[in-house]
Amino acid sequence: MGQKNKKIESNGRLERSQLIQFTQGCLRARTVDDLIREVATTVAPSCDMNVTALVIPEIDGGVRCYVGTLGALSTDAEEIIRHHLAELIEEVIDVESNPTELDMHTVDYSAVHAGVDQVDDTHIMWTVDLGPSDTPRGLLCLFGPDASNIDEHRIRDLRVVGTLLMDAVDRIESETGQQAGSVATDQAEVIMFEIGHYQAIREVFGRPQAESLSLDIVERISECLPTGSSIARVDAARIVAIVRDTTVPAGFVVEKCLDACSNIEISEKILVSIRSSIAPTVTISDEIAAPLMPTAPSLTGLWHTLKNTGKATG
């Protein structure tokens, strides 16, 4: 087990202002990711819940699970969530499901709402069927550490949340002509990393060691990027990351990446410095959206275009 969960304070119910905030968030939502963020950061904390899951059936007969957490999931917590979701999918949606093969898209929102370092203790607390009771079109599942937190007032609140959520799913499908689970955003954050004094490092320590250093930094950064991101070297000293999951703040991603590279040494007692800069959110094409490419001329072109138009610095 990891670090003990810190208690997420709440007054036990959704306040009127929180319900209004959630309703407005549902109206603004353009994707399922937007909806799960609203539930995870507005609804779940008020009920002392630390994990939210939205289950949406897909046209091809599969099911996708969108999971929002208020802390990184421990291995045990993820196993518990997968097990419960697989059971519910088979029981309620009538689709055969294997916990280990479950299509689960997880985002940690602790950077935008007070949460915990790691979610260790979580159990299925409440499930809301979305749509007609005989043929539900989805499921909202909330997980938390303490079953005693659920009472009649919270149950009433969650039923209202389920109705608002289903209305939002219907609207997204109507506006896009696609199933809500298939709607993906084409917006992305562009982050640039530059290795300080790279040319001097290459001249002093040689090209092989400088190249090895650059590849090590690329690997460390790639491990910190949200699912679906892309990364490529623009040149020997510069690295571009395309973060498709705009629900994760770019500043949080940068901080995580720089922290992962903070202890890299080129020789004893000589730490490598890395600078970063963030371009405004951009619309990107499928050509530059493929995840974790080792090289990508299109990414290089994108960065130089942003530089030339004044949308990127560094």
C-alpha positions in Angstrom: 0.0 0.0 0.0 1.2 3.5 -0.7 0.8 6.8 1.1 -2.3 7.2 3.2 -5.1 9.1 1.6 -5.6 12.6 2.9 -9.3 13.4 3.7 -11.0 15.4 1.0 -13.2 17.8 3.0 -16.9 18.2 2.1 -20.1 19.3 3.7 -21.8 16.0 2.7 -24.0 17.4 -0.1 -23.8 19.3 -3.4 -24.4 23.0 -2.6 -26.6 25.0 -4.9 -23.5 26.8 -6.3 -21.8 23.4 -7.1 -24.9 22.1 -8.8 -25.1 25.3 -10.9 -21.4 25.0 -11.7 -21.8 21.3 -12.7 -24.8 22.2 -14.9 -22.9 24.9 -16.7 -19.9 22.6 -17.1 -22.2 20.0 -18.8 -23.6 22.7 -21.1 -20.0 23.7 -22.1 -18.8 20.1 -22.6 -17.9 19.0 -26.1 -16.5 15.6 -25.3 -16.9 12.8 -22.7 -13.5 13.9 -21.3 -15.1 17.3 -20.5 -18.0 15.6 -18.7 -15.9 13.3 -16.6 -13.8 16.2 -15.5 -16.9 18.1 -14.3 -18.0 15.0 -12.2 -14.6 14.3 -10.9 -13.8 17.8 -9.7 -17.3 19.1 -8.7 -19.5 16.2 -7.7 -17.1 13.5 -6.4 -15.4 15.7 -3.8 -18.7 16.8 -2.3 -19.5 13.1 -1.6 -16.0 12.2 -0.3 -15.4 10.2 -3.4 -11.9 9.9 -5.0 -12.6 8.1 -8.3 -15.3 8.7 -10.9 -16.0 6.3 -13.9 -18.3 7.0 -16.8 -19.1 3.9 -18.9 -20.2 4.5 -22.5 -21.1 1.6 -24.9 -19.7 2.0 -28.4 -21.3 1.3 -31.8 -19.0 -1.7 -32.5 -20.4 -3.5 -29.4 -17.4 -2.5 -27.2 -17.4 -0.4 -24.1 -15.1 2.5 -23.1 -14.6 3.6 -19.5 -13.6 7.2 -18.8 -12.1 7.4 -15.3 -11.3 10.6 -13.4 -9.3 10.4 -10.2 -8.2 12.8 -7.5 -4.8 11.2 -7.2 -2.7 8.6 -9.0 -4.2 5.1 -8.8 -2.2 2.5 -7.0 -2.0 -0.9 -8.6 -4.5 -2.3 -6.1 -6.9 0.5 -6.6 -6.9 0.1 -10.4 -7.4 -3.6 -10.0 -10.5 -3.0 -7.8 -11.9 -0.5 -10.2 -11.4 -2.7 -13.2 -13.0 -5.6 -11.4 -16.1 -3.7 -10.4 -16.5 -2.0 -13.8 -16.3 -5.3 -15.6 -19.0 -6.8 -13.4 -21.3 -3.9 -13.9 -20.8 -3.9 -17.7 -21.8 -7.5 -17.9 -24.7 -7.2 -15.4 -26.2 -3.8 -16.6 -25.1 -3.3 -20.2 -25.0 -7.0 -21.0 -21.6 -6.9 -22.7 -19.0 -9.6 -21.8 -16.0 -7.9 -20.2 -12.6 -8.9 -19.0 -11.1 -6.7 -16.2 -7.6 -6.8 -17.5 -8.6 -5.9 -21.1 -11.0 -3.2 -20.2 -10.6 0.0 -22.4 -10.0 2.4 -19.5 -9.0 6.0 -20.2 -7.8 7.5 -16.9 -7.0 11.1 -16.0 -5.7 12.4 -12.7 -7.3 15.7 -11.8 -5.5 16.3 -8.5 -3.6 19.1 -10.2 -6.8 21.1 -10.7 -8.6 20.0 -7.5 -7.2 19.2 -4.1 -6.7 15.5 -3.9 -4.1 12.9 -2.7 -0.7 11.8 -3.8 -2.0 8.3 -4.4 -5.4 6.6 -4.2 -5.0 3.4 -2.3 -8.3 2.8 -0.6 -11.3 2.9 -2.9 -14.4 0.8 -3.3 -17.6 1.0 -5.4 -20.0 3.3 -3.6 -22.7 4.3 -6.0 -23.9 3.5 -9.5 -26.3 5.6 -11.6 -27.8 4.1 -14.7 -27.9 6.6 -17.5 -31.0 6.4 -19.7 -34.0 4.0 -19.5 -33.8 1.5 -16.6 -34.5 -1.4 -18.9 -31.9 -0.4 -21.5 -29.3 1.9 -19.9 -27.1 3.8 -22.3 -24.3 4.2 -19.9 -23.2 4.1 -16.3 -21.9 6.6 -13.8 -19.9 4.9 -11.0 -18.4 6.6 -8.0 -15.7 5.1 -5.8 -14.5 6.1 -2.4 -12.9 4.9 0.9 -16.0 4.9 3.1 -19.4 3.4 2.3 -21.0 5.2 5.3 -20.7 8.5 3.3 -23.7 7.5 1.1 -27.1 8.7 2.5 -30.5 9.6 1.1 -29.5 13.2 0.5 -26.4 12.3 -1.5 -28.4 9.6 -3.4 -30.9 12.3 -4.4 -28.0 14.6 -5.6 -26.5 11.8 -7.6 -29.7 11.0 -9.4 -29.9 14.7 -10.5 -26.3 14.5 -11.6 -27.1 11.3 -13.7 -30.0 13.1 -15.4 -27.8 16.1 -16.3 -25.1 13.9 -17.5 -27.4 11.9 -19.8 -28.8 15.1 -21.2 -25.2 16.3 -21.9 -24.4 13.0 -23.6 -27.5 13.3 -25.8 -26.6 16.8 -26.7 -23.0 15.9 -27.7 -24.2 13.1 -29.9 -26.8 15.3 -31.5 -24.3 18.1 -32.2 -21.6 15.9 -33.6 -23.6 13.1 -35.2 -21.4 10.6 -33.4 -21.7 8.5 -30.3 -20.4 10.4 -27.3 -17.7 7.9 -26.7 -16.4 8.4 -30.2 -16.1 12.2 -29.9 -12.5 13.3 -29.6 -11.1 16.8 -29.3 -8.7 18.0 -32.0 -7.2 20.6 -29.7 -3.8 20.1 -28.2 -1.1 21.8 -26.1 2.3 22.2 -27.7 5.3 22.1 -25.2 8.9 22.8 -26.2 11.9 21.6 -24.2 15.4 22.7 -24.9 18.6 21.2 -23.4 20.8 23.9 -22.1 24.4 24.3 -23.5 23.9 21.3 -25.7 26.6 22.3 -28.2 29.1 22.8 -25.4 28.2 19.4 -24.0 28.8 17.9 -27.4 32.2 19.6 -27.9 33.5 18.7 -24.4 32.1 15.2 -24.0 31.7 14.0 -27.6 28.8 13.4 -29.9 27.9 9.8 -28.7 27.5 11.0 -25.0 25.5 14.1 -26.1 23.2 12.0 -28.2 22.7 9.5 -25.4 21.8 12.4 -23.1 19.2 13.7 -25.5 17.6 10.3 -26.0 17.5 9.8 -22.2 15.7 13.1 -21.8 13.2 12.2 -24.6 12.4 8.9 -22.8 11.9 10.5 -19.4 9.6 13.2 -20.8 7.6 10.6 -22.8 6.9 8.6 -19.6 5.4 11.8 -18.0 3.0 12.7 -20.9 -0.7 11.9 -20.7 -2.1 9.0 -22.8 -2.3 9.8 -26.6 0.5 12.4 -26.5 3.2 12.7 -29.1 6.9 13.5 -28.7 9.7 14.2 -31.2 13.1 15.8 -31.4 13.1 18.9 -33.5 16.9 18.9 -33.6 19.6 17.6 -31.3 18.9 20.0 -28.5 15.1 20.6 -28.8 12.1 18.4 -28.1 8.5 19.0 -28.9 5.6 17.4 -27.1 2.0 17.4 -28.3 -0.4 16.9 -25.5 -3.8 15.8 -26.8 -5.4 15.5 -23.4 -6.2 19.2 -22.7 -8.0 18.3 -19.5 -4.5 18.1 -17.9 -3.0 21.6 -17.4 0.1 22.1 -19.5 1.9 23.7 -16.6 1.4 20.5 -14.6 2.7 18.4 -17.5 5.8 20.6 -17.8 6.5 20.5 -14.0 6.2 16.7 -14.0 8.6 16.4 -17.0 11.2 18.8 -15.6 11.1 17.0 -12.3 11.7 13.7 -14.0 14.8 15.2 -15.7 16.1 17.2 -12.7 18.7 14.6 -11.6 20.4 13.9 -15.0 24.1 14.4 -14.9 26.5 14.6 -17.8 29.4 13.9 -15.5 29.9 14.0 -11.7 28.4 17.1 -10.1 27.4 18.6 -13.5 23.6 18.7 -13.8 22.0 19.2 -17.2 19.6 22.2 -17.5 16.4 22.1 -19.5 14.3 25.1 -20.5 10.6 24.8 -21.4 8.0 26.9 -23.1 4.3 26.4 -23.9 2.5 27.5 -27.0 -1.2 28.5 -27.0 -3.7 25.6 -27.6 -3.7 24.7 -31.3 -5.8 22.5 -33.6 -3.8 19.6 -35.0 -4.2 17.1 -37.8 -4.0 13.3 -37.5 -0.6 13.4 -39.2 1.0 14.9 -36.1 -1.2 13.2 -33.6 0.3 9.7 -33.7 1.5 8.8 -30.2 5.1 8.9 -29.2 6.9 9.1 -32.6 10.7 8.8 -32.5 11.0 11.4 -35.3 8.4 13.6 -36.8 9.0 16.2 -39.6 5.4 17.4 -39.2 6.0 18.3 -35.5 9.2 20.2 -36.5 7.2 22.1 -39.1 4.4 22.8 -36.5 6.9 24.3 -34.0 8.6 26.5 -36.6 5.2 27.7 -37.8 4.3 28.6 -34.2 7.6 30.4 -33.8 7.2 32.3 -37.0 3.7 33.5 -36.1 4.7 34.5 -32.6 2.6 31.8 -30.9 5.6 30.1 -29.4 8.6 31.3 -27.5 11.9 29.8 -26.5 
